Amino acid sequence: MTSQGVRWTAEQVLSLAPDAPSRKAGSKLGTAGPWSGTGTTEEGVVWGLCAGSGSKPYQALADVSGPAYACSCPSRKFPCKHVLGLLLLWSAGPEAVPRGEPPEWAGQWLEKRRERAAKGTGPASGTASAEKADPEAARKRAERRAERVTAGARELEQRLADLLRGGLASAERAGYGMWEETAARMVDAQAKGLATRVRELGAIPGSGPGWPVRLLEESALLHLLVRGWAHREALPAPLAATVARRLGLPETVPPPEGERDLWLVLAQYDTQEGTLTTRRVWLHGTRTGRTALLLSYGAAGSAPEVSLPVGLGLDAELRPHPARPRATLGERFGPPVPVAERPPGISVAQAAERYGALLAEDPWLDTWPVTLDGVIPVRGPDGWQLAEPSTGTALPLPRSFTSTSGLWRLLAASGGRPLRVFGECGHRGFHPLAAWEPDGAEHADGAEHADGPEHADGTGRASAHPRTPAPPLALR
């Protein structure tokens, strides 16, 4: 273990993988065979040379105190399979990757990181100050954009009316091109939120049994959003602000103060929309009890740079976003560290009640973060569910989850015993993202979860080595 950071487990390393193929490829490189020139520092910098198909090995680097990663390979995935393999090798213990001084190429990367960090603490750009100095110009720009959004909303409303007039079956015959054209028109109207929802609408036809019902539901919600914009002056101020945000307009209220906490990394996963990769990282404040979502983006096939190991805690400041539960990552005050706390769980009934109350404030809210306690994955008459044995209530698991390996990982972790499960609860059901074994189960095999050998003398007596908290099981 380093003095500045903790040696991650293999599961925490693989939780950083941007997709399943990277996870599989990284696992194959987690042995000493393809590696040479490996080393690590007390501060948690890890480096190594990985043999590839060419004559020159790839230079892989990781700074676990950030964390930050780099590799000389041409992959746009972040972290790439070589970095994942290097970290898997490092996670095996100090014998696998020895201590040492960084080579010249690793030292250059570290120096550039320090220079960028120093620039980041300098004075902010003068753009925001210029806008504040000319509020009249800012007001005129906002008015012109509102006019363009209004024109786009009217056009979209007409497209929806044509869809219903021609019948929902026409959507499947027309194909996706019609929706992409409409989405492009919404982008021209500076209503990015409408463009995103239109693209989602276009993906529904042909998505499986029951797609006409889903298309009608989403069309109704989109129509409600358009009508809300048209009558925004008559809406309560909070709802009017929600409508503007859903359309993609910038916030007009100052951001709230930041919150410093030890944030437990609950889950991390990527979604793809065209050439844009969106990374979602869920955090739980161990002191504030708040759940926050970090969003980062990668364009043109490149992966987002924010990548945090699931199950570790990050001492950092988060600035809440007006669109709850989003936040932006501010200053960090140390490397990721083990965290023993788990987010408190609630019942299935409480989860449904909470989501219903939030829908009254924001009818377009797709999901909300929830931690369920004491639930078991079971197969019901209509598919898989998370059931609460004590009450007999359950939440359905969506097909987007049950068709992946996450379901089988959840079943294996449960073994018929209740679990604590974190995920996204919405109108399509509950999508699990992380799970914890029942309290006490992580101590069933002390040698696997201890920080050192627990029964070194063979007598069965527990040693004085502290236990490393078992990380949550990543399900996506």
C-alpha positions in Angstrom: 0.0 0.0 0.0 1.3 3.5 -0.9 1.6 6.2 1.7 -0.5 8.5 -0.4 -3.1 6.1 -1.8 -4.5 2.6 -1.4 -3.8 -0.4 -3.5 -7.0 -1.1 -5.4 -8.7 -4.4 -5.8 -9.0 -6.1 -9.2 -12.8 -5.4 -9.1 -12.1 -1.7 -8.5 -9.7 -1.6 -11.4 -12.1 -3.3 -13.8 -14.9 -0.9 -12.7 -13.0 1.8 -14.6 -13.3 0.0 -17.9 -15.4 2.1 -20.4 -17.1 -1.0 -21.8 -17.2 -4.8 -21.7 -14.6 -5.4 -24.5 -12.1 -3.2 -22.6 -12.8 -5.1 -19.4 -12.1 -8.4 -21.1 -9.0 -7.2 -23.0 -7.6 -5.5 -19.9 -8.1 -8.7 -17.9 -5.9 -10.6 -20.4 -3.1 -8.0 -19.9 -3.2 -8.2 -16.1 -0.3 -10.7 -15.8 3.4 -10.2 -15.9 3.9 -11.8 -19.3 3.5 -8.8 -21.6 5.1 -6.3 -19.2 8.6 -4.9 -18.7 10.0 -1.9 -17.0 7.2 -1.7 -14.5 7.4 0.4 -11.3 5.5 2.5 -8.8 6.2 5.3 -6.3 5.0 5.8 -2.8 2.7 8.6 -4.1 0.8 6.1 -6.3 2.3 6.6 -9.8 2.5 3.3 -11.7 4.2 2.8 -15.1 5.2 0.0 -17.4 5.9 -1.1 -21.0 3.5 -3.4 -22.6 4.5 -5.5 -25.6 2.1 -5.1 -28.6 2.0 -6.2 -32.2 4.6 -3.6 -33.2 8.3 -3.5 -32.4 8.0 -0.7 -29.9 6.1 -1.4 -26.6 3.3 0.8 -25.4 4.1 3.2 -22.6 1.3 3.0 -20.0 1.0 5.3 -17.0 -1.4 5.8 -14.1 -1.5 8.2 -11.1 -3.9 6.6 -8.6 -3.9 9.7 -6.4 -5.8 11.5 -9.2 -6.7 9.2 -10.6 -5.3 10.0 -14.1 -4.1 7.8 -16.9 -2.1 7.9 -20.1 -0.9 5.5 -22.8 1.0 5.8 -26.1 -1.4 3.4 -27.9 -3.8 4.8 -30.4 -7.0 3.7 -28.5 -9.6 6.4 -27.9 -11.0 4.5 -24.9 -10.1 5.9 -21.5 -8.6 4.1 -19.6 -7.4 1.8 -22.4 -6.8 -1.9 -22.0 -3.1 -1.4 -21.4 -3.7 0.9 -18.4 -6.3 -1.5 -17.1 -3.8 -4.4 -17.4 -1.1 -2.4 -15.7 -3.4 -1.5 -12.8 -4.5 -5.1 -12.5 -0.9 -6.2 -12.3 -0.2 -3.5 -9.6 -3.3 -4.5 -7.6 -1.8 -8.0 -7.2 0.6 -6.7 -4.6 4.0 -5.0 -4.1 5.8 -8.1 -5.5 4.2 -7.7 -8.9 5.2 -4.0 -9.4 8.3 -3.0 -7.5 9.0 0.5 -6.1 11.3 2.7 -8.1 12.0 6.0 -9.7 10.0 7.0 -12.8 11.8 6.7 -16.1 12.2 9.8 -18.2 9.1 9.4 -20.3 7.0 8.9 -17.1 8.6 11.9 -15.5 7.8 14.1 -18.5 4.1 13.1 -18.2 4.1 13.9 -14.5 5.7 17.3 -15.1 3.1 18.2 -17.7 0.3 17.3 -15.2 1.8 19.6 -12.6 2.0 22.4 -15.1 -1.7 22.0 -16.1 -2.7 21.9 -12.4 -0.8 25.1 -11.8 -2.5 26.8 -14.8 -5.9 25.6 -13.5 -5.4 27.6 -10.3 -4.7 30.8 -12.1 -7.1 33.7 -12.8 -10.3 32.7 -14.5 -11.1 33.8 -18.1 -12.5 37.2 -18.6 -15.5 36.0 -20.7 -17.9 35.7 -17.7 -16.8 39.2 -16.5 -17.4 40.7 -19.9 -20.9 39.3 -19.9 -21.6 40.7 -16.5 -20.3 44.1 -17.6 -22.9 44.2 -20.5 -26.2 42.8 -19.1 -28.2 44.5 -21.8 -26.3 42.5 -24.5 -26.8 39.3 -22.5 -30.6 40.0 -22.3 -30.9 40.6 -26.0 -29.0 37.3 -26.7 -31.4 35.5 -24.4 -34.4 37.0 -26.1 -33.2 36.0 -29.6 -32.5 32.5 -28.4 -36.0 32.2 -26.8 -37.5 33.2 -30.2 -35.6 30.5 -32.0 -36.6 27.9 -29.4 -40.2 29.0 -29.7 -40.1 28.5 -33.5 -38.5 25.1 -33.1 -41.1 24.0 -30.4 -43.9 25.0 -32.8 -42.4 22.9 -35.6 -42.0 19.9 -33.3 -45.6 20.2 -32.1 -46.7 20.1 -35.7 -44.5 17.0 -36.4 -46.1 15.2 -33.4 -49.6 16.1 -34.6 -48.8 14.7 -38.0 -47.5 11.5 -36.4 -50.8 10.9 -34.5 -52.9 11.9 -37.5 -51.1 9.3 -39.7 -51.1 6.6 -37.0 -48.2 5.3 -34.9 -47.5 2.5 -37.4 -46.3 5.1 -39.8 -43.3 5.8 -37.5 -42.0 2.4 -38.1 -42.3 2.6 -41.8 -40.7 6.1 -42.0 -37.5 4.9 -40.3 -35.1 6.8 -38.2 -34.2 9.4 -40.9 -37.4 11.5 -40.2 -36.5 11.8 -36.5 -32.8 12.6 -37.2 -34.0 15.4 -39.5 -36.3 16.8 -36.8 -33.6 16.6 -34.2 -31.3 18.5 -36.5 -33.9 21.2 -36.8 -34.1 21.4 -33.0 -30.4 21.9 -32.8 -30.7 24.7 -35.3 -33.3 26.2 -33.0 -30.8 26.0 -30.1 -33.0 23.6 -28.2 -30.6 20.8 -27.5 -32.9 19.2 -24.9 -35.6 18.8 -27.5 -33.1 17.3 -30.0 -32.1 14.7 -27.5 -35.6 13.7 -26.7 -36.5 13.5 -30.4 -33.6 11.1 -31.0 -34.8 9.0 -28.1 -38.3 9.0 -29.6 -36.9 7.8 -33.0 -35.2 4.8 -31.4 -38.5 3.5 -29.9 -40.2 2.1 -33.1 -38.9 -1.5 -33.6 -37.4 -1.6 -30.1 -39.4 -4.7 -29.1 -42.9 -5.7 -28.0 -45.1 -2.9 -26.8 -43.2 -0.1 -28.7 -46.4 1.7 -29.8 -47.4 2.2 -26.1 -43.9 3.5 -25.3 -43.9 5.8 -28.3 -47.3 7.3 -27.3 -46.1 7.8 -23.8 -43.0 9.6 -24.8 -44.8 11.7 -27.5 -47.2 12.8 -24.8 -44.4 13.9 -22.5 -42.7 15.7 -25.3 -46.0 17.5 -26.2 -46.4 18.5 -22.6 -42.9 20.0 -22.6 -43.6 22.0 -25.8 -46.9 23.3 -24.3 -45.1 24.1 -21.1 -42.7 26.3 -23.0 -45.5 28.0 -24.8 -47.2 28.9 -21.5 -44.1 29.4 -19.4 -45.2 32.8 -18.2 -48.2 31.3 -16.4 -46.2 28.5 -14.7 -44.9 28.7 -11.2 -41.3 29.9 -11.2 -39.7 26.5 -10.3 -41.7 24.6 -12.9 -40.9 27.2 -15.6 -37.2 26.9 -14.7 -37.5 23.1 -15.1 -39.1 23.5 -18.5 -36.3 25.8 -19.7 -33.7 23.4 -18.4 -35.3 20.4 -20.1 -35.2 22.3 -23.4 -31.5 22.9 -22.9 -31.5 26.6 -22.1 -28.7 27.8 -19.8 -29.4 28.4 -16.1 -30.1 32.0 -15.0 -29.6 31.5 -11.3 -26.2 31.6 -9.6 -24.8 28.1 -8.7 -25.0 27.2 -5.0 -22.1 26.9 -2.7 -19.8 23.8 -3.0 -19.9 21.0 -0.5 -16.8 19.3 0.8 -17.3 15.6 1.8 -15.8 12.2 1.6 -17.7 11.0 -1.5 -18.0 7.2 -1.9 -17.9 6.2 -5.6 -21.0 4.1 -6.1 -21.0 3.4 -9.9 -19.6 4.5 -13.2 -20.8 3.8 -16.7 -20.8 5.2 -20.2 -23.6 5.7 -22.7 -23.2 6.5 -26.4 -25.2 9.0 -28.5 -23.9 9.3 -32.0 -20.2 10.3 -31.6 -20.7 11.7 -28.1 -19.8 9.5 -25.1 -21.4 10.4 -21.8 -19.9 9.1 -18.6 -22.0 9.0 -15.4 -20.4 8.7 -12.0 -22.6 8.3 -9.0 -21.3 9.5 -5.6 -22.6 9.3 -2.0 -21.6 11.9 0.6 -20.6 9.9 3.7 -21.2 13.0 5.9 -23.9 14.9 4.1 -25.8 11.8 3.0 -26.3 13.4 -0.4 -26.2 11.4 -3.7 -24.6 13.3 -6.6 -24.1 12.6 -10.3 -21.0 13.7 -12.2 -21.4 14.0 -16.0 -18.4 14.2 -18.3 -18.2 13.9 -22.1 -16.0 12.6 -24.8 -16.5 13.7 -28.4 -15.5 12.1 -31.7 -14.9 8.7 -30.3 -12.7 9.8 -27.4 -13.6 8.7 -23.9 -14.3 11.2 -21.1 -11.3 11.9 -18.8 -13.1 11.7 -15.4 -12.7 8.1 -14.2 -13.0 7.1 -10.6 -12.6 3.6 -9.0 -15.9 2.2 -7.6 -15.8 1.6 -3.9 -13.2 4.2 -2.9 -13.9 7.6 -1.3 -12.8 10.9 -2.7 -12.2 13.9 -0.3 -13.4 16.7 -2.6 -15.7 19.6 -3.1 -18.8 19.2 -5.2 -20.7 22.2 -6.6 -24.4 21.3 -6.9 -26.1 21.8 -10.3 -29.6 23.3 -10.4 -30.7 20.1 -12.2 -30.6 17.8 -9.2 -28.8 15.5 -8.5 -26.1 16.7 -10.9 -22.9 18.3 -9.6 -19.5 19.4 -10.8 -16.3 18.2 -9.3 -14.3 21.0 -7.7 -11.1 20.9 -5.7 -9.8 17.5 -4.5 -8.1 17.3 -1.1 -6.4 13.9 -1.4 -6.2 10.5 -3.2 -9.1 8.0 -3.2 -9.2 6.1 0.1 -11.1 3.0 1.4 -14.6 3.9 2.8 -16.4 1.6 5.2 -19.7 3.4 5.0 -22.6 2.3 2.8 -25.4 4.5 1.7 -28.5 3.9 3.9 -31.2 1.9 2.2 -35.0 2.4 2.0 -37.9 0.2 1.3 -39.5 -0.5 -2.1 -42.6 1.5 -1.0 -40.5 4.5 0.1 -38.6 4.4 -3.2 -41.9 4.5 -5.3 -43.3 7.3 -3.1 -40.2 9.4 -3.4 -40.1 9.0 -7.2 -43.8 10.0 -7.4 -43.2 13.1 -5.4 -40.3 14.1 -7.6 -42.5 13.6 -10.8 -44.9 16.2 -9.4 -42.0 18.7 -9.6 -40.5 17.5 -12.8 -42.8 15.3 -15.1 -39.9 14.6 -17.4 -37.7 13.0 -14.8 -36.8 9.6 -16.1 -34.9 8.1 -13.1 -33.8 9.0 -9.6 -31.0 7.5 -7.5 -32.2 5.1 -4.9 -30.6 2.6 -2.5 -32.9 -0.3 -1.7 -32.4 -2.4 1.5 -33.3 -6.0 2.0 -34.2 -7.0 -1.5 -33.8 -10.2 -3.5 -33.7 -10.7 -7.3 -36.5 -13.1 -8.2 -38.3 -14.1 -11.4 -41.9 -13.0 -11.5 -44.7 -13.7 -14.0 -43.7 -10.7 -16.1 -39.9 -10.9 -15.8 -37.2 -10.3 -13.2 -37.9 -8.2 -10.1 -36.2 -6.9 -7.0 -38.6 -8.2 -4.3 -38.8 -7.3 -0.6 -39.6 -10.5 1.3 -40.8 -8.7 4.4 -43.6 -6.9 2.6 -44.1 -8.8 -0.7 -43.6 -5.7 -2.8 -41.3 -5.5 -5.7 -39.9 -3.3 -8.5 -39.4 -4.7 -12.0 -36.0 -4.9 -13.5 -35.8 -3.5 -17.1 -34.8 -5.5 -20.1 -31.8 -3.3 -20.5 -30.4 -4.9 -17.3 -31.8 -8.4 -17.4 -30.2 -9.0 -20.9 -26.7 -8.3 -19.5 -24.3 -10.2 -17.2 -25.2 -7.8 -14.5 -28.3 -9.9 -13.6 -26.2 -13.0 -13.1 -23.7 -11.1 -11.0 -26.5 -9.9 -8.9 -28.0 -13.4 -8.5 -24.6 -14.8 -7.6 -24.1 -12.1 -4.9 -27.5 -12.7 -3.4 -27.7 -16.5 -3.4 -31.2 -16.1 -2.1 -30.2 -13.6 0.6 -31.4 -10.0 0.9 -29.0 -7.4 -0.5 -28.5 -3.7 -0.4 -28.7 -2.4 -4.0 -28.0 1.0 -5.4 -29.5 2.0 -8.8 -31.7 4.3 -10.8 -35.4 4.1 -10.1 -37.8 5.3 -12.8 -41.0 4.6 -14.8 -39.4 1.6 -16.5 -38.5 0.0 -13.2 -35.3 -0.2 -11.2 -31.9 -0.5 -12.9 -29.3 -1.8 -10.4 -25.8 -0.3 -10.6 -24.1 -1.6 -7.4 -24.8 -4.1 -4.7 -23.4 -5.0 -1.3 -23.4 -8.5 0.2 -25.5 -8.9 3.4 -23.9 -7.4 6.5 -21.3 -9.8 7.8 -21.0 -11.8 4.6 -17.8 -10.0 3.6 -16.2 -11.5 6.7 -17.0 -15.1 5.7 -13.7 -15.4 3.9 -11.3 -13.3 5.8 -8.3 -14.1 3.7 -10.0 -12.7 0.7 -11.0 -9.4 2.2 -8.2 -8.7 4.7 -5.4 -6.3 4.1 -2.9 -9.0 5.0 -2.9 -12.7 5.9 -5.5 -13.3 8.5 -4.6 -16.9 9.6 -0.9 -16.8 8.9 -0.1 -19.2 11.9 -2.8 -21.7 10.8 -4.6 -21.5 14.2 -7.7 -19.7 13.0 -6.9 -16.7 15.2 -7.6 -13.3 13.6 -4.5 -11.2 13.0 -4.1 -7.5 13.9 -4.1 -6.5 10.2 -7.0 -4.1 9.5 -9.6 -5.2 7.0 -10.0 -3.3 3.8 -13.7 -2.5 3.3 -15.3 -4.7 0.7 -16.2 -2.6 -2.3 -19.6 -2.7 -3.8 -20.3 -5.2 -6.6 -20.4 -3.2 -9.9 -23.4 -4.3 -12.0 -22.8 -2.3 -15.1 
